[in-house]
Amino acid sequence: MSLPQRTFRAPGRVNLIGEHTDYNDGWVLPCAINFQTQVAVTPRSDNMLVLKSAAFAEAYEFDLADLPKQRLGAWCDYVLGVAVILQQRGQQLCGMELAITSDVPSGAGLSSSAAVEVASALAFLSSSENYLPGPELAKLCREAENNFVGAKVGIMDQFVSCMGKVDHALLLDCRSLEYRLVPIPAHVRMVVCNTMVKHELASGEYNRRRAECEEGVRLLSRWYQGIKALRDVSLPQLEAHARELPAAIYKRCAHIISENQRTQAGADALAACDLKQFGKLMRESHESLRDLYEVSCQELDLMVEAAEGLAGHWGGRMTGGGFGGCTVNLVEAENAEQFSRDISEKYRSKTGTRPDVYICKASNGAVAENCRIT
């Protein structure tokens, strides 16, 4: 007699504005998108955890009584990390096989890692019928990526993968985890353009930027006692001590502080259907990421430039950690298909590479057998 199989799903995300602000306790404006990871779970009668992925030839087997204490450097780390954190929290896991499929593009800055973490967490919790509220599930998955995988990401990716809502972006305060839903006008689409490159320095530079922001807080606390993150500093306060900060630290801080302002203003503009203003803020965000935070690259800049002047285009910017990956563009729905063809051709003519282009809509967050988590 075969054991019953259950299925759990979680989406990727695109961040409309608010880049690198999440790990600085700031504000972000992402939405879940209509690309998702699916985890099919088959219970086992033994104590083994078997992990398979349609995207990778390697399968992995682990004894739940003796899970690895550190990452393996393989695709399974994102799933394994969630299992390890759950056990550390006293969760009793049962033997199971997880079969993972996904149409979230990997390495494109659309948070394929958070999608697999959230879907896997739901699968593990199902073994004891112990479900967590969405924000707690997001924190658990972030802990797995921080402490097991070793990527010092903020909470944004996991949170919106859990809590996204169809046709809405989500303005998230990454300190308090308070959020409000921001309607996305029905007549626009998000067009995500993949540069098809991911420069190898990306992961190291990501952690370096985080360290630079922490150093900025440490230095600024000489003059502003009690600050805990760059969200606690205003631009006038930063500028008052610009000459006393190392040039690179000043630029990193300037991006984060101004990006927090743009993100909150962007949420208001989007809610008011002021797409011209929202597009302007997207452009300013990209310029800041390019010039102050220095996480763009030639391919991302070319993709942003290629979008300008195309019919129906309101604005665009790089999205994700940087050094490759994707741009996100706000485009009129009636122009989205032609925009996709035109930007693809313009980018190909400049680089010799034809990009992948995805027309996206905001979707709901994680589901377990068609039931959203709460």
Residue pairs with C-beta under 8 A, 6 or more apart in sequence:
3 42
3 43
3 44
3 45
4 42
4 43
5 40
5 41
5 42
6 40
6 41
6 123
6 126
6 368
6 369
7 38
7 39
7 40
7 41
7 369
8 38
8 39
8 41
8 119
8 120
8 122
8 123
8 126
8 366
8 367
8 368
8 369
9 36
9 37
9 38
9 39
9 119
9 366
9 367
9 368
10 36
10 37
10 114
10 115
10 116
10 117
10 118
10 119
10 122
10 161
10 162
10 365
10 366
10 367
11 32
11 33
11 34
11 35
11 36
11 37
11 104
11 115
11 161
11 164
11 363
11 364
11 365
11 366
12 32
12 33
12 35
12 36
12 37
12 104
12 105
12 110
12 111
12 112
12 114
12 115
12 161
13 30
13 31
13 32
13 33
13 110
13 111
13 114
13 156
13 157
13 160
13 161
13 164
14 30
14 31
14 33
14 110
14 190
14 192
14 319
14 326
14 328
14 360
15 28
15 29
15 30
15 156
15 319
15 320
15 328
16 29
16 30
16 31
16 169
16 190
16 266
16 270
16 282
16 319
16 328
16 330
17 28
17 29
17 259
17 262
17 263
17 266
17 278
17 281
17 282
17 285
17 317
18 26
18 27
18 28
18 29
18 30
18 156
18 259
18 260
18 262
18 263
18 266
18 285
19 28
19 259
19 285
19 289
19 293
19 295
19 317
19 318
19 319
19 320
19 322
20 209
20 213
20 255
20 256
20 259
20 289
20 293
20 295
20 321
21 27
21 28
21 154
21 174
21 231
21 256
21 259
21 260
21 263
22 28
22 153
22 154
22 155
22 156
22 172
22 174
23 152
23 153
23 154
23 174
23 210
23 213
24 154
24 174
24 213
24 229
24 230
24 231
24 256
24 260
25 174
25 175
25 228
25 229
25 230
25 231
25 232
26 174
26 175
26 229
26 230
26 231
26 256
26 259
26 260
26 263
27 171
27 172
27 173
27 174
27 231
27 260
27 263
27 264
27 267
28 154
28 156
28 171
28 172
28 174
28 263
29 169
29 170
29 171
29 172
29 182
29 263
29 266
29 267
29 270
30 156
30 157
30 160
30 164
30 169
30 170
30 172
31 160
31 164
31 168
31 169
31 170
31 184
31 190
31 362
31 363
32 160
32 161
32 164
32 165
32 362
32 363
32 364
32 365
33 110
33 190
33 192
33 360
33 361
33 362
33 363
34 360
34 361
34 363
35 102
35 103
35 104
35 105
35 110
35 358
35 360
36 102
36 103
36 104
36 115
36 119
36 363
37 100
37 101
37 102
37 104
37 112
37 115
37 116
37 118
37 119
38 100
38 101
38 102
38 119
39 98
39 99
39 100
39 116
39 119
39 120
39 122
39 123
40 98
40 99
40 100
40 101
41 96
41 97
41 98
41 99
41 123
41 126
42 96
42 97
42 99
43 94
43 95
43 96
43 127
44 50
44 94
44 95
44 96
44 97
45 95
46 95
47 63
47 64
47 65
47 94
47 95
48 61
48 62
48 63
48 64
48 95
49 61
49 62
49 63
49 64
49 67
49 83
49 93
49 95
49 96
49 98
50 59
50 60
50 61
50 96
50 97
50 98
51 59
51 60
51 61
51 62
51 76
51 79
51 80
51 97
51 98
51 100
52 59
52 97
52 98
52 99
52 100
53 59
53 75
53 76
53 99
53 100
53 101
54 99
54 100
54 101
54 102
55 75
55 100
55 101
55 102
55 106
56 75
58 74
58 75
58 76
60 72
60 74
60 76
60 80
62 68
62 80
62 83
64 83
64 87
64 93
64 94
64 95
67 80
67 83
67 84
67 87
68 80
68 84
69 84
70 148
71 77
71 80
71 81
71 148
71 149
71 150
72 80
77 148
77 149
78 113
78 116
78 117
78 120
78 144
78 145
78 149
79 98
79 100
79 116
79 117
79 120
80 148
81 117
81 144
81 145
81 147
81 148
81 149
82 117
82 120
82 121
82 124
82 140
82 141
82 144
83 93
83 120
83 124
84 144
84 148
85 140
85 143
85 144
85 147
85 148
86 93
86 121
86 124
86 125
86 140
87 93
89 140
91 124
91 125
91 128
91 130
92 127
92 128
93 124
93 127
93 128
94 127
94 128
96 123
96 124
96 127
98 120
98 123
100 116
100 119
100 120
102 112
102 115
102 116
104 110
104 111
104 112
104 115
105 112
105 194
105 356
105 358
106 112
107 198
107 324
107 325
108 192
108 194
108 320
108 325
108 326
108 356
109 318
109 319
109 320
109 321
109 322
109 324
109 325
109 326
110 192
110 320
110 326
111 157
111 161
111 320
113 145
113 149
113 151
113 157
114 141
114 145
114 157
114 158
114 161
115 161
117 141
117 144
117 145
117 158
117 161
118 137
118 138
118 141
118 158
118 161
118 162
118 366
119 366
121 132
121 137
121 140
121 141
122 131
122 137
122 366
122 368
122 373
125 131
125 132
126 368
131 368
131 373
132 140
132 373
133 373
133 374
134 159
134 162
134 163
134 365
134 366
134 373
134 374
135 159
135 162
135 163
135 177
137 158
137 162
137 366
137 373
138 155
138 158
138 159
138 161
138 162
138 163
139 155
139 158
141 158
141 161
142 153
142 154
142 155
142 157
142 158
145 151
145 153
145 158
146 152
146 153
151 203
151 206
151 207
152 206
152 207
152 210
154 174
155 172
155 174
155 177
156 172
156 174
159 170
159 172
159 177
159 179
160 170
160 172
160 365
161 365
161 366
162 365
162 366
162 373
163 170
163 179
163 365
164 170
164 362
164 363
164 364
164 365
165 181
165 362
165 364
165 365
166 361
166 362
166 363
166 364
167 183
167 184
167 186
167 361
167 362
168 181
168 182
168 183
168 184
168 362
169 181
169 182
169 184
169 267
169 270
169 362
170 179
170 180
170 181
170 182
171 179
171 180
171 181
171 182
171 263
171 264
171 267
172 178
172 179
173 179
175 229
175 231
180 267
182 267
182 270
182 271
183 270
183 271
184 190
184 270
184 362
185 270
185 273
185 275
186 333
187 332
187 333
187 334
188 275
188 314
188 330
188 331
188 332
188 333
189 330
189 331
189 332
189 333
189 336
189 359
189 360
189 361
190 328
190 329
190 330
190 331
190 359
190 360
190 361
190 362
191 328
191 329
191 330
191 331
191 336
191 339
191 340
191 343
191 357
191 358
191 359
191 360
192 319
192 326
192 327
192 328
192 329
192 357
192 358
192 360
193 303
193 307
193 326
193 327
193 328
193 329
193 343
193 344
193 347
193 355
193 356
193 357
193 358
194 325
194 326
194 355
194 356
194 357
194 358
195 297
195 299
195 300
195 302
195 303
195 324
195 325
195 326
195 327
195 347
195 353
195 355
196 299
196 353
196 354
196 355
196 356
197 297
197 299
197 324
197 353
198 323
198 324
198 325
199 297
199 323
199 324
201 323
202 321
202 322
202 323
202 324
205 295
205 322
205 323
206 295
206 321
206 322
209 252
209 293
209 295
212 248
212 249
212 252
213 229
213 230
213 252
213 253
213 256
215 249
216 230
216 245
216 249
216 250
216 252
216 253
217 227
217 228
217 229
217 230
217 233
219 241
219 244
219 245
219 249
220 227
220 233
220 237
220 238
220 241
220 245
220 253
221 227
223 237
223 240
223 241
224 232
224 233
224 237
226 232
227 233
230 253
230 256
230 257
230 260
231 256
231 257
231 260
233 253
233 257
234 257
235 254
235 257
235 258
235 261
238 250
238 253
238 254
238 257
242 250
245 253
251 291
251 292
251 293
251 294
252 292
252 293
254 288
254 292
255 288
255 289
255 292
255 293
256 293
258 284
258 288
258 292
259 285
259 288
262 281
262 284
262 285
262 288
265 277
265 281
266 278
266 281
266 282
269 275
269 277
269 278
269 281
270 278
275 314
275 315
275 330
276 314
278 314
278 315
278 330
279 313
279 314
279 315
279 316
279 330
280 315
281 315
282 314
282 315
282 316
282 317
282 328
282 330
283 304
283 315
283 316
283 317
285 317
286 296
286 304
286 316
286 317
286 318
286 327
289 295
289 296
289 317
289 318
289 322
290 296
290 300
290 301
290 318
293 322
295 318
295 321
295 322
295 323
296 318
296 322
296 323
297 322
297 323
297 324
299 324
299 351
300 318
300 322
300 324
300 325
300 327
302 347
302 350
302 351
303 316
303 318
303 327
303 343
303 347
303 355
304 316
304 317
304 318
304 327
306 343
306 346
306 347
306 350
307 313
307 316
307 327
307 329
307 339
307 343
310 331
310 335
310 339
310 342
310 343
311 332
311 335
311 338
311 339
312 331
312 332
312 334
312 335
312 336
312 338
312 339
313 329
313 330
313 331
313 335
313 339
314 329
314 330
314 331
314 332
315 329
315 330
316 327
316 328
316 329
316 330
317 327
317 328
318 325
318 326
318 327
319 325
319 326
319 327
319 328
320 326
329 339
329 343
331 339
336 359
337 359
340 357
340 359
343 355
343 357
344 354
344 355
344 357
347 353
347 354
347 355
348 354
348 355
364 372
365 372
365 373
366 372
366 373
367 373
